[in-house]
Amino acid sequence: MSGSKIAWLARLAPAAAVVAAALLVSSPAWLSGVPAGSDTVFHASWYTHFSEQLRAGELYPRWLAGMNGGLGSPVFFYYAPLPYHLTALLVAPLAAAGDYGLRHLAYGTALSFVASGLACYLWLRQISTRRGALAGALLYLLAPYHSVVDPLMRGAYSELWAFAWMPLVLYFARRAAAGRGPRLAFAGLSVSYALLVLSHLPATLIFSPLPAAYAYFASGRRAPAALRTLAGLALGAGLACAYLLPALAMQPAAAFADMHADNYFERWITFTKANAHDLHGQLLWGALTSAALVLCFTFITKQRRAHAPAGDAPTREISTPADPDAPTAATSSPAERAAHAEHDASTGDAASRETPSTAERDGGVGRGDGVGRVGRDDHVMPDDRRRELSFWGVAAALSIFMTTFASDPVWRLVPVLQKVQFPWRFQLVLCLAVAGAAAAGLGPLRRGFVSWRALAFASLVTCCWLYFWAGAVRRTYPDLPRPYRIGDGTLRWMDRSRDAPEYRPASAVSNAEHDIETLLQNFCGDLRREPRACVAEGEGAVTVTRAAPRSLDLRVESASGLTFRVTQFHFPGWQATLDGRPHPLTASRPDGLLLLSAPPGTHELRLRLEPTTPERLGLLTSALSALLLALLSARALLPKRPRRR
């Protein structure tokens, strides 16, 4: 086998290892099925109706007509749609959906782990060797919040996809800060941030302060780098405005007050709940062990700096001339240095002018991770890695602080944080901190400059994570690899397609099981899911002649006029026309259904859920942002004209 093929395989091996680890961590899901976590019932119901309407030709199904027993739901006016689009477009053509789409969600979970591992490795490869980037990506996949809490205990399908986009945002933020392909890096930053917004809004709220701060510190505290990053994030938000603007502007139309009914924002991590078999115990031990790993990698770095040979200080330029008589920067005069530089330019001797970017990228070693000259900074910590460790140490401390009761004043002073619902979601940042610290600390290790005690402790913590994951898998899947069995109560809930409390219309009845069940039983005496009408006052008949997710056509026949209700929840945007003319429409009380009246005679009544003003403005903003991004990218791709002398 030729040397080029061996080098190519060496570069490909870490990525293959990341994919294998991602498939291993997600193997219980794609082997046996998605477990019945606290959110699984909602994701299964949403995906079932979302994919049905998508297959019917509706590109962005915001209103799910079949939810809540056929009463409808505005959930995707507020909930991010991208994970469901990806699952329906990438997974559905390759596999059967299974009951309630659970098989598609299982394969989508595996796909999210693969994407998150590769994105993390791509990001970390900028700051470390292949070995360090691989270690950081593996720890990112294995972190308890990522591998246990979200997929096995909570069933947080959309939040799993947020893990895939956060490292990608950091990757482009660092490239933009370093000035490498600034326009294309700017475009990548905007697109990756838009993908995050379109996947999980609470994760976006937690993560958004991080990229600008990361670019600022990674660039050596240069304000223009942070400003460029903020501009990229703003353009990314503009790309996602088709979803983001209605989700923010139309919140009064939904029951978001229910998000605070159980004091979600006061569910801190406490030491009194340390049982690793419990959700709160996993959250506690995951936070503590993650913080221990960050400290451990920092300690490894400090030890290596303390044992560095005298005189080995970080330099901004490393020179290893092939000719021992060649002049150096320290001993030559300016004229000699200029003549030497001109000689290098003519001979193309790149090896004698090795820059810190090459040395630092390969961990202080020449190309090939071990083949080539060793620079003087092999025994010291380059400035960028020290900045990485300092930054992620602070990020880890702040994320743990935000999950404890000590942060209560912050949550109360910044009410928008309460929309995060659960303080433990700040462990999203903690997972990134562990990956970044691992890559910065483990990448440039050399024999003789390693704290073996700290390294052994880090290995012990990693083994504990494996133990946490294996124990959670054993408890969740007692019959693995046999298909996972979901309880009858969960199946009944998914069959009735109940919404999460905060996503029902504000004027509708509570979506507790007994409330909607009572409403459906009292409505014309049956539980059919298709849209229908029931006369409330007067005599006559109302027939549904055509039904679609955002439109209904009815024929009304009455000798004296009548008032009737339609089995769809009232929501802003519903409009009615009677024989082609606008007709009044209100919400019935107390159930919140569509309430209409019709004069005597036979009439054609048409109901439409028209696009609201935030929907139109959001689509326009996304289109303009996409046009601006295309112009910036086209300018970056055009060949540069040679300058005239």
C-alpha positions as CSV (number, residue, x, y, z in Angstrom):
1,M,0.0,0.0,0.0
2,S,1.4,3.4,-1.0
3,G,2.3,6.1,1.5
4,S,-0.5,8.4,0.3
5,K,-3.1,5.7,0.9
6,I,-1.7,5.0,4.4
7,A,-1.8,8.8,5.2
8,W,-5.4,9.0,3.9
9,L,-6.5,6.1,6.0
10,A,-4.8,7.6,9.0
11,R,-6.8,10.8,8.5
12,L,-10.0,8.8,8.0
13,A,-9.6,6.5,11.0
14,P,-10.6,9.0,13.8
15,A,-13.8,10.0,11.9
16,A,-14.6,6.3,11.5
17,A,-14.0,5.7,15.2
18,V,-16.4,8.6,16.0
19,V,-19.1,7.1,13.8
20,A,-18.6,3.7,15.4
21,A,-18.9,5.2,18.9
22,A,-22.0,7.1,17.9
23,L,-23.7,4.0,16.6
24,L,-22.7,2.1,19.7
25,V,-24.1,4.7,22.1
26,S,-27.4,4.9,20.1
27,S,-27.5,1.1,19.5
28,P,-30.3,0.4,22.0
29,A,-32.6,2.7,20.1
30,W,-32.0,1.4,16.6
31,L,-31.8,-2.2,17.8
32,S,-34.9,-2.3,20.0
33,G,-36.8,0.9,19.6
34,V,-37.3,4.3,21.3
35,P,-38.0,4.0,25.0
36,A,-41.0,5.5,26.6
37,G,-39.4,8.6,28.1
38,S,-41.3,11.6,29.5
39,D,-41.4,13.3,26.1
40,T,-41.6,10.3,23.8
41,V,-45.4,10.4,23.7
42,F,-45.4,14.0,22.4
43,H,-42.7,13.4,19.8
44,A,-44.3,10.3,18.5
45,S,-47.7,12.0,18.1
46,W,-46.2,15.2,16.6
47,Y,-44.1,13.2,14.1
48,T,-47.0,11.0,13.0
49,H,-49.2,13.9,12.0
50,F,-46.3,16.1,10.8
51,S,-45.1,13.4,8.4
52,E,-48.6,12.7,7.2
53,Q,-49.2,16.3,6.2
54,L,-45.7,16.6,4.8
55,R,-46.3,13.6,2.5
56,A,-49.6,15.2,1.5
57,G,-47.7,18.1,0.0
58,E,-47.6,20.6,2.9
59,L,-44.0,21.8,3.1
60,Y,-44.3,23.3,6.6
61,P,-47.1,21.8,8.6
62,R,-47.7,24.3,11.3
63,W,-51.3,23.3,12.2
64,L,-51.7,19.6,12.9
65,A,-55.3,18.9,12.3
66,G,-55.4,15.4,13.7
67,M,-53.9,16.2,17.1
68,N,-56.0,16.2,20.3
69,G,-58.5,13.6,19.0
70,G,-59.0,15.6,15.8
71,L,-59.5,19.0,17.4
72,G,-56.2,20.3,16.0
73,S,-53.0,21.8,17.4
74,P,-50.8,24.9,16.6
75,V,-47.7,23.1,18.0
76,F,-45.5,23.8,15.0
77,F,-46.2,27.5,15.2
78,Y,-44.0,27.3,18.3
79,Y,-42.0,24.0,18.2
80,A,-38.9,23.8,16.0
81,P,-39.7,21.7,12.8
82,L,-36.2,20.7,11.5
83,P,-35.7,17.4,13.3
84,Y,-39.0,16.2,12.0
85,H,-38.2,17.4,8.5
86,L,-34.9,15.5,8.6
87,T,-36.5,12.4,9.9
88,A,-39.3,12.4,7.4
89,L,-37.0,13.1,4.5
90,L,-33.8,11.1,5.4
91,V,-35.1,8.2,7.4
92,A,-38.6,7.6,6.2
93,P,-37.6,6.5,2.6
94,L,-35.3,3.9,4.0
95,A,-37.3,2.2,6.7
96,A,-40.9,1.4,7.9
97,A,-42.3,3.9,10.4
98,G,-43.5,1.3,12.9
99,D,-46.2,2.0,15.4
100,Y,-46.7,5.8,15.8
101,G,-43.5,6.5,13.9
102,L,-41.3,5.1,16.7
103,R,-39.0,3.2,14.3
104,H,-38.3,6.4,12.4
105,L,-37.5,8.3,15.6
106,A,-35.1,5.5,16.6
107,Y,-33.1,5.7,13.4
108,G,-33.3,9.5,13.7
109,T,-31.8,9.3,17.2
110,A,-28.8,7.3,15.7
111,L,-28.4,9.8,12.9
112,S,-28.3,12.7,15.4
113,F,-25.5,11.0,17.4
114,V,-23.5,10.4,14.2
115,A,-23.9,14.0,13.2
116,S,-23.0,15.4,16.6
117,G,-19.9,13.2,16.9
118,L,-18.6,14.2,13.5
119,A,-19.4,17.9,14.0
120,C,-17.6,17.9,17.4
121,Y,-14.5,16.2,15.8
122,L,-14.5,18.8,13.0
123,W,-14.6,21.6,15.6
124,L,-11.9,20.1,17.9
125,R,-9.6,19.3,15.0
126,Q,-8.9,23.1,14.8
127,I,-7.5,23.2,18.3
128,S,-5.8,19.9,18.7
129,T,-4.2,16.8,17.2
130,R,-6.3,13.9,15.8
131,R,-5.8,12.1,19.1
132,G,-7.1,15.1,21.2
133,A,-10.0,15.8,18.8
134,L,-11.0,12.1,18.9
135,A,-10.9,12.0,22.7
136,G,-13.0,15.1,22.9
137,A,-15.6,13.9,20.4
138,L,-15.9,10.5,22.2
139,L,-16.4,12.3,25.6
140,Y,-19.0,14.5,23.9
141,L,-20.9,11.5,22.8
142,L,-20.6,9.6,26.1
143,A,-21.4,12.6,28.4
144,P,-24.3,11.4,30.7
145,Y,-26.6,14.2,29.7
146,H,-26.1,13.3,26.0
147,S,-26.0,9.5,26.2
148,V,-28.4,8.8,29.1
149,V,-30.7,11.6,30.1
150,D,-31.9,12.9,26.8
151,P,-32.3,9.6,24.8
152,L,-33.1,7.1,27.6
153,M,-34.9,9.0,30.4
154,R,-36.5,12.0,28.8
155,G,-36.9,11.0,25.1
156,A,-35.9,14.6,24.2
157,Y,-35.7,14.0,20.4
158,S,-35.3,17.6,19.3
159,E,-32.8,18.4,21.9
160,L,-30.6,15.6,20.7
161,W,-30.4,17.3,17.3
162,A,-29.2,20.5,19.1
163,F,-26.0,18.5,20.0
164,A,-25.3,18.2,16.3
165,W,-25.4,21.9,15.5
166,M,-23.7,23.5,18.5
167,P,-20.1,22.3,17.6
168,L,-20.7,23.3,14.0
169,V,-21.5,26.9,15.1
170,L,-18.3,26.9,17.2
171,Y,-16.3,25.5,14.3
172,F,-17.3,28.4,12.0
173,A,-17.1,31.0,14.7
174,R,-13.4,30.0,15.3
175,R,-12.6,30.0,11.6
176,A,-14.2,33.4,11.2
177,A,-12.3,34.7,14.2
178,A,-9.0,33.3,12.8
179,G,-9.6,35.0,9.4
180,R,-9.5,31.7,7.5
181,G,-11.9,32.1,4.6
182,P,-13.8,34.8,6.4
183,R,-16.7,35.2,4.1
184,L,-17.3,31.4,3.7
185,A,-16.8,31.0,7.4
186,F,-19.4,33.8,8.0
187,A,-21.8,32.0,5.7
188,G,-21.2,28.7,7.5
189,L,-21.7,30.3,10.9
190,S,-25.1,31.8,9.8
191,V,-26.4,28.5,8.3
192,S,-25.3,26.4,11.2
193,Y,-26.9,28.8,13.7
194,A,-30.1,28.8,11.7
195,L,-30.1,25.0,11.9
196,L,-29.8,25.2,15.7
197,V,-32.7,27.7,15.9
198,L,-34.8,25.5,13.7
199,S,-34.0,22.4,15.9
200,H,-34.5,23.5,19.5
201,L,-35.3,27.0,20.8
202,P,-34.5,26.5,24.5
203,A,-31.0,25.1,23.6
204,T,-30.5,28.1,21.3
205,L,-31.4,30.5,24.2
206,I,-28.8,28.8,26.4
207,F,-26.1,28.5,23.8
208,S,-26.4,31.9,22.0
209,P,-24.0,33.9,24.3
210,L,-21.3,31.3,23.8
211,P,-20.1,31.8,20.1
212,A,-19.3,35.5,20.3
213,A,-17.4,35.0,23.6
214,Y,-15.6,32.0,22.2
215,A,-14.6,34.0,19.1
216,Y,-13.4,36.9,21.3
217,F,-11.1,34.7,23.4
218,A,-10.0,32.4,20.6
219,S,-8.8,35.4,18.6
220,G,-6.8,36.8,21.5
221,R,-9.5,39.2,22.8
222,R,-10.1,41.0,19.5
223,A,-13.4,42.8,19.4
224,P,-13.8,42.6,15.6
225,A,-13.9,38.8,15.8
226,A,-16.7,38.9,18.3
227,L,-18.6,41.5,16.2
228,R,-18.3,39.4,13.1
229,T,-19.6,36.4,15.0
230,L,-22.6,38.4,16.3
231,A,-23.3,39.5,12.8
232,G,-23.2,35.9,11.6
233,L,-25.6,34.9,14.4
234,A,-28.0,37.7,13.5
235,L,-28.0,36.6,9.8
236,G,-28.6,33.0,10.9
237,A,-31.6,34.2,13.0
238,G,-32.9,36.0,9.9
239,L,-32.6,32.8,7.9
240,A,-34.7,31.0,10.6
241,C,-37.3,33.8,10.8
242,A,-39.9,31.8,8.9
243,Y,-40.2,29.8,12.1
244,L,-38.7,32.1,14.7
245,L,-40.9,35.2,14.2
246,P,-44.3,33.4,14.6
247,A,-42.9,31.4,17.5
248,L,-42.0,34.6,19.4
249,A,-44.8,36.9,18.3
250,M,-47.7,34.5,18.6
251,Q,-47.0,33.2,22.1
252,P,-50.1,35.0,23.7
253,A,-52.3,32.8,21.4
254,A,-51.1,29.6,23.2
255,A,-51.2,28.4,26.8
256,F,-47.5,29.2,27.7
257,A,-48.6,30.1,31.2
258,D,-48.7,26.4,31.8
259,M,-45.0,26.2,31.5
260,H,-44.6,27.8,34.9
261,A,-47.5,26.0,36.6
262,D,-45.1,23.4,38.2
263,N,-42.3,25.8,38.9
264,Y,-40.0,24.3,36.2
265,F,-37.4,27.0,36.8
266,E,-36.9,25.9,40.4
267,R,-36.0,22.3,39.7
268,W,-32.4,22.6,40.7
269,I,-29.7,19.9,40.9
270,T,-29.4,19.0,44.6
271,F,-27.1,16.6,46.5
272,T,-30.1,15.0,48.3
273,K,-31.0,13.2,45.0
274,A,-27.9,11.2,44.3
275,N,-29.4,7.9,43.2
276,A,-27.8,7.2,39.8
277,H,-30.9,5.2,38.8
278,D,-33.0,8.3,39.0
279,L,-33.2,11.2,36.6
280,H,-32.1,13.8,39.2
281,G,-29.3,11.4,40.3
282,Q,-28.0,11.1,36.7
283,L,-28.1,14.9,36.4
284,L,-26.2,15.4,39.6
285,W,-23.4,12.8,38.9
286,G,-23.2,13.9,35.3
287,A,-22.6,17.5,36.3
288,L,-20.0,16.6,39.0
289,T,-18.0,14.2,36.9
290,S,-18.0,16.6,33.9
291,A,-16.7,19.4,36.2
292,A,-14.1,17.0,37.5
293,L,-12.9,16.1,34.0
294,V,-12.5,19.8,33.0
295,L,-10.4,20.4,36.2
296,C,-8.4,17.2,35.4
297,F,-7.5,18.3,31.9
298,T,-6.5,21.7,33.2
299,F,-4.3,20.1,35.9
300,I,-2.7,17.9,33.2
301,T,-1.8,21.1,31.3
302,K,-0.5,22.9,34.4
303,Q,1.7,19.9,35.2
304,R,3.2,19.9,31.8
305,R,4.0,23.6,31.9
306,A,5.5,23.2,35.4
307,H,7.8,20.4,34.1
308,A,8.8,22.2,30.9
309,P,12.6,22.6,30.4
310,A,14.1,26.0,31.3
311,G,14.2,28.4,28.4
312,D,11.3,26.6,26.5
313,A,8.8,29.4,26.2
314,P,6.0,29.7,23.7
315,T,7.1,31.6,20.7
316,R,5.1,33.0,17.8
317,E,7.6,31.7,15.2
318,I,9.5,28.4,15.2
319,S,12.5,28.1,13.0
320,T,14.3,24.8,12.4
321,P,16.7,25.6,9.6
322,A,18.2,22.8,7.6
323,D,21.5,24.6,7.3
324,P,23.2,24.9,10.8
325,D,25.0,28.1,9.5
326,A,21.8,29.7,8.4
327,P,21.0,33.0,10.2
328,T,18.3,33.0,12.9
329,A,15.9,35.7,14.1
330,A,17.8,36.1,17.3
331,T,21.4,36.4,15.8
332,S,21.1,37.9,12.4
333,S,20.8,41.5,11.4
334,P,17.8,42.9,9.5
335,A,19.6,42.8,6.2
336,E,20.7,39.2,6.8
337,R,17.1,38.2,7.7
338,A,15.8,39.9,4.6
339,A,18.3,38.1,2.4
340,H,17.5,34.8,4.1
341,A,13.8,35.3,3.5
342,E,14.4,36.1,-0.1
343,H,16.5,32.9,-0.5
344,D,13.7,30.9,1.2
345,A,11.1,32.3,-1.2
346,S,13.2,31.4,-4.2
347,T,13.9,27.8,-3.1
348,G,10.5,27.1,-1.6
349,D,12.0,25.8,1.7
350,A,8.7,25.7,3.6
351,A,10.2,23.4,6.3
352,S,12.5,26.1,7.5
353,R,9.7,28.5,8.0
354,E,7.2,26.4,10.0
355,T,4.5,28.5,11.5
356,P,2.8,28.0,14.8
357,S,-0.5,27.2,13.1
358,T,1.1,24.1,11.6
359,A,2.9,23.1,14.8
360,E,-0.1,23.7,17.0
361,R,-2.5,21.9,14.6
362,D,-0.3,18.8,14.7
363,G,0.5,19.1,18.4
364,G,3.9,20.5,18.0
365,V,4.9,17.8,15.5
366,G,5.4,17.9,11.8
367,R,2.9,16.5,9.4
368,G,1.7,13.0,10.0
369,D,1.4,13.1,13.8
370,G,4.8,11.9,14.5
371,V,6.7,12.2,11.3
372,G,8.8,15.3,11.0
373,R,10.6,17.8,13.1
374,V,9.6,18.5,16.7
375,G,9.2,22.1,17.5
376,R,10.4,23.7,20.8
377,D,6.8,24.2,22.0
378,D,6.3,20.5,22.3
379,H,6.9,20.8,26.1
380,V,4.8,23.9,26.7
381,M,1.2,24.8,26.2
382,P,0.6,27.0,23.2
383,D,-1.4,30.2,23.9
384,D,-4.5,29.1,22.0
385,R,-4.8,25.9,24.0
386,R,-4.4,27.8,27.2
387,R,-7.1,30.1,26.2
388,E,-9.3,27.1,25.3
389,L,-8.9,25.6,28.7
390,S,-9.5,28.8,30.5
391,F,-12.6,29.6,28.5
392,W,-14.1,26.1,28.9
393,G,-13.3,26.1,32.6
394,V,-15.2,29.3,33.1
395,A,-18.1,28.0,30.8
396,A,-18.3,24.8,32.9
397,A,-18.4,26.7,36.2
398,L,-21.2,29.0,34.9
399,S,-23.2,26.2,33.5
400,I,-23.1,24.3,36.9
401,F,-23.9,27.6,38.7
402,M,-27.0,28.0,36.6
403,T,-28.3,24.6,37.6
404,T,-28.1,25.2,41.4
405,F,-30.3,27.2,43.7
406,A,-27.6,29.9,43.9
407,S,-28.6,31.1,40.5
408,D,-32.2,31.8,41.6
409,P,-31.8,35.6,41.5
410,V,-30.6,35.4,37.9
411,W,-33.6,33.3,36.8
412,R,-35.9,35.9,38.4
413,L,-34.1,38.9,37.1
414,V,-34.1,37.5,33.5
415,P,-37.6,36.1,33.0
416,V,-36.9,34.9,29.5
417,L,-34.6,32.2,31.1
418,Q,-37.7,30.7,32.6
419,K,-38.8,29.6,29.1
420,V,-35.9,27.2,29.2
421,Q,-38.2,25.2,31.6
422,F,-35.4,23.1,33.2
423,P,-32.2,24.5,34.7
424,W,-30.4,21.2,33.9
425,R,-30.5,22.1,30.2
426,F,-27.4,24.1,30.9
427,Q,-25.6,20.8,30.8
428,L,-25.6,21.3,27.1
429,V,-22.9,23.8,27.6
430,L,-21.2,21.5,30.1
431,C,-20.9,18.7,27.5
432,L,-19.2,21.2,25.1
433,A,-16.9,22.3,27.9
434,V,-15.7,18.7,28.5
435,A,-15.1,18.1,24.8
436,G,-13.1,21.4,24.4
437,A,-11.1,20.9,27.5
438,A,-10.3,17.3,26.6
439,A,-9.0,18.3,23.1
440,A,-6.9,21.1,24.4
441,G,-5.5,19.1,27.3
442,L,-4.9,15.7,25.7
443,G,-3.8,16.7,22.2
444,P,-0.2,17.8,22.8
445,L,0.8,15.2,25.5
446,R,4.4,14.0,25.4
447,R,6.1,11.3,27.4
448,G,7.8,12.8,30.5
449,F,5.5,15.7,30.6
450,V,2.3,14.0,31.7
451,S,0.6,13.9,35.1
452,W,-0.2,10.2,35.1
453,R,-2.3,10.5,38.2
454,A,-4.6,13.1,36.6
455,L,-4.7,11.1,33.4
456,A,-5.6,7.9,35.4
457,F,-8.3,9.9,37.2
458,A,-9.8,11.1,33.8
459,S,-9.8,7.5,32.6
460,L,-11.6,6.4,35.8
461,V,-14.3,9.1,35.3
462,T,-14.7,7.9,31.7
463,C,-15.2,4.4,32.9
464,C,-17.9,5.7,35.3
465,W,-19.7,7.3,32.3
466,L,-19.6,3.9,30.6
467,Y,-21.0,2.4,33.7
468,F,-23.8,5.0,33.9
469,W,-24.7,4.4,30.3
470,A,-24.6,0.6,30.5
471,G,-26.7,0.6,33.7
472,A,-29.3,2.9,32.2
473,V,-29.5,0.7,29.0
474,R,-29.9,-2.4,31.2
475,R,-32.8,-0.8,33.2
476,T,-34.5,0.7,30.1
477,Y,-34.1,-2.3,27.9
478,P,-34.3,-5.5,30.0
479,D,-35.0,-7.7,26.9
480,L,-32.4,-6.1,24.6
481,P,-32.1,-6.8,21.6
482,R,-35.8,-7.8,21.6
483,P,-38.2,-5.1,20.6
484,Y,-39.0,-2.6,23.3
485,R,-42.5,-2.9,24.8
486,I,-44.4,0.3,25.5
487,G,-47.0,0.3,28.3
488,D,-50.7,0.4,27.6
489,G,-51.1,3.8,29.2
490,T,-48.4,5.3,26.9
491,L,-50.0,3.6,23.9
492,R,-53.4,5.0,24.8
493,W,-51.9,8.5,25.2
494,M,-50.2,8.3,21.8
495,D,-53.4,7.0,20.2
496,R,-55.3,10.0,21.5
497,S,-52.5,12.4,20.3
498,R,-52.5,14.7,23.3
499,D,-50.4,17.8,23.2
500,A,-47.9,19.2,25.7
501,P,-49.8,21.6,27.9
502,E,-48.1,24.8,26.7
503,Y,-48.9,24.3,23.0
504,R,-52.7,24.2,23.1
505,P,-54.6,27.3,22.1
506,A,-55.1,29.8,24.9
507,S,-58.9,29.8,24.4
508,A,-59.2,25.9,24.4
509,V,-60.0,23.6,27.3
510,S,-57.2,21.9,29.2
511,N,-55.7,19.1,27.3
512,A,-55.7,16.8,30.3
513,E,-57.0,13.5,29.2
514,H,-60.4,13.7,31.0
515,D,-61.2,17.3,29.7
516,I,-60.7,16.6,26.0
517,E,-62.2,13.1,26.4
518,T,-65.4,14.6,27.9
519,L,-65.5,17.2,25.2
520,L,-65.3,14.7,22.5
521,Q,-67.9,12.4,24.1
522,N,-70.3,15.3,24.4
523,F,-69.7,16.5,20.9
524,C,-72.3,14.7,18.7
525,G,-71.9,11.6,20.8
526,D,-69.0,10.0,19.0
527,L,-65.2,10.1,19.0
528,R,-64.5,10.3,15.3
529,R,-61.3,12.1,14.3
530,E,-62.4,13.6,11.0
531,P,-63.6,17.2,11.2
532,R,-67.3,17.5,11.7
533,A,-69.9,20.0,12.8
534,C,-72.6,19.9,15.5
535,V,-75.7,22.1,15.7
536,A,-75.8,24.1,19.0
537,E,-79.0,26.2,18.3
538,G,-81.7,26.0,15.7
539,E,-82.6,23.2,13.3
540,G,-80.8,22.1,10.2
541,A,-77.9,20.1,8.9
542,V,-74.2,20.9,8.5
543,T,-72.1,18.6,6.3
544,V,-68.3,18.7,5.8
545,T,-67.8,18.3,2.0
546,R,-64.0,18.7,2.0
547,A,-61.3,18.7,4.7
548,A,-57.6,19.6,4.7
549,P,-55.3,20.6,7.6
550,R,-55.8,24.3,7.2
551,S,-59.2,24.4,5.3
552,L,-62.7,23.1,5.6
553,D,-65.6,23.3,3.2
554,L,-69.1,22.9,4.6
555,R,-72.7,22.9,3.3
556,V,-75.3,24.4,5.6
557,E,-79.0,23.6,5.2
558,S,-81.6,25.2,7.5
559,A,-85.1,26.6,7.2
560,S,-84.8,29.0,10.1
561,G,-81.1,29.6,10.6
562,L,-78.8,27.9,13.0
563,T,-75.6,28.1,15.1
564,F,-73.1,25.3,15.1
565,R,-69.6,24.3,16.3
566,V,-66.8,22.7,14.2
567,T,-64.3,20.3,15.7
568,Q,-61.2,22.4,15.3
569,F,-59.8,24.6,18.0
570,H,-60.1,28.4,17.4
571,F,-56.7,30.1,16.7
572,P,-55.7,33.4,15.1
573,G,-55.9,33.1,11.4
574,W,-59.1,31.2,11.1
575,Q,-61.4,33.0,8.6
576,A,-64.8,32.1,7.2
577,T,-66.6,33.0,4.0
578,L,-70.3,32.3,3.4
579,D,-71.2,32.0,-0.3
580,G,-68.0,33.9,-1.2
581,R,-68.4,36.7,1.3
582,P,-66.6,37.2,4.6
583,H,-68.5,35.8,7.5
584,P,-68.0,36.3,11.3
585,L,-66.3,33.5,13.3
586,T,-65.7,33.3,17.1
587,A,-64.5,30.8,19.7
588,S,-67.1,28.8,21.6
589,R,-67.1,28.9,25.4
590,P,-65.8,27.1,27.4
591,D,-64.3,24.6,24.9
592,G,-62.7,27.0,22.5
593,L,-63.9,25.5,19.3
594,L,-64.9,27.3,16.1
595,L,-68.4,28.8,16.5
596,L,-70.4,30.0,13.5
597,S,-74.0,30.9,12.6
598,A,-75.8,30.7,9.2
599,P,-79.0,32.3,7.9
600,P,-81.9,30.3,6.6
601,G,-81.4,28.5,3.3
602,T,-78.7,26.4,1.7
603,H,-75.2,27.9,1.8
604,E,-71.6,27.0,1.1
605,L,-69.3,27.9,4.0
606,R,-65.5,27.9,3.7
607,L,-63.1,27.9,6.6
608,R,-59.4,28.8,6.1
609,L,-56.5,29.1,8.5
610,E,-54.9,31.9,6.6
611,P,-51.2,32.8,7.1
612,T,-50.9,35.3,9.9
613,T,-48.9,38.6,9.7
614,P,-45.9,37.1,11.7
615,E,-45.9,34.1,9.2
616,R,-45.7,36.4,6.2
617,L,-43.1,38.7,7.8
618,G,-41.1,35.7,8.8
619,L,-41.0,34.2,5.3
620,L,-40.1,37.6,3.9
621,T,-37.2,38.0,6.4
622,S,-35.9,34.5,5.7
623,A,-36.0,35.1,1.9
624,L,-34.1,38.5,2.2
625,S,-31.6,36.9,4.6
626,A,-31.0,34.0,2.2
627,L,-30.5,36.5,-0.7
628,L,-28.0,38.5,1.4
629,L,-26.1,35.3,2.3
630,A,-26.1,34.2,-1.4
631,L,-24.5,37.5,-2.4
632,L,-21.9,37.3,0.3
633,S,-21.0,33.7,-0.6
634,A,-20.9,34.5,-4.4
635,R,-18.5,37.4,-3.7
636,A,-16.2,35.1,-1.7
637,L,-16.2,32.4,-4.5
638,L,-15.4,34.8,-7.3
639,P,-11.8,34.8,-8.4
640,K,-9.9,37.8,-7.2
641,R,-8.6,40.2,-9.8
642,P,-4.8,40.8,-9.8
643,R,-3.8,44.2,-8.5
644,R,-2.2,46.6,-10.9
645,R,1.2,48.0,-10.0
